[in-house]
Amino acid sequence: MNQDTALPRIVITYCTQCRWMLRAAYFAQELLSTFGLAIGEIALVPSTGGLFSVTLTYKPLPEQIAEGPPNDEQQQDLDVRTVLLWDRKAEGGFPETKVLKQRVRDHIEPKKDLGHSDVGGKKNKSVESQPEESSDEMLLGKEQKKLEDCATCP
């Protein structure tokens, strides 16, 4: 990783053949709106083959490692980490925005309250009622719930 790279860095890789650029840009906009300056940068990376993935590169907070002064092994853990937050093929579709936000939050700002959509997140709330249709479903279409493949991608 280049020393000039701003961390945390989120990379959204999307398939151009499947025309998922707008979907990738939408998720980028949602993450930037929620986390603001807590995110160093978001990169949209065009790809092919039906790929849609979201990765996070970040430097963990000391309290995310262990208590007390870090030993050599723990110091290495404080170095930069890269985690796969979402993979369309592995997860069977696209993420709901709130799920993606929760996964980002859990790594870069664990104490951040995401508001009304933070079910099962920071406050470990649970909702007993039926979920309403999310804005993701309205904006991106209900087909996001199933695995989407285009004719040109394997």
C-alpha positions, 0 to 999 in steps of 0.5 A: 500500500502506498504511503500516500493512500488515505486510510481507511480506504474502501474499494468497490469493484464492479462489473462493467459488462453487467453495468453495475457502475451506478450501483457501485457509485450509490454505495460509495455515496451512502458510505461517504454520507454516513461516515464523512471524514472518517473515510480516507477515500473510496475507489471505484474499480471497473472489472468484468466477469460479474464481479461486485465486491467491497473491501476495506483497508484500515488501521485497527484501533488499539482497543480493537486488538487487546488491553494493555501495552502491545507486545510484538505480535499485537504491534503487528496486528496494529498494522494495516489490515484489509478485509473483504466486506462483501462479495456478490457471488459468495453472499448471493447478491448485493448488500442492503445499504444498512448491512454494508454500513454496519460492516464498515462501522464495525471496523472503523468506528465501532461506537458509532450509532447508525440511527434507526437502521442500526438494528442488531448493531451497536445497541444490539436492538432487535425488531419484532415487526415486519421490515418495511421495504428499504430504500435500496430495494426501491432505488436498486430494484427488488432483483438485488435479493437474488443472484444477478448474472448478465449474459456476458459474464461467466 
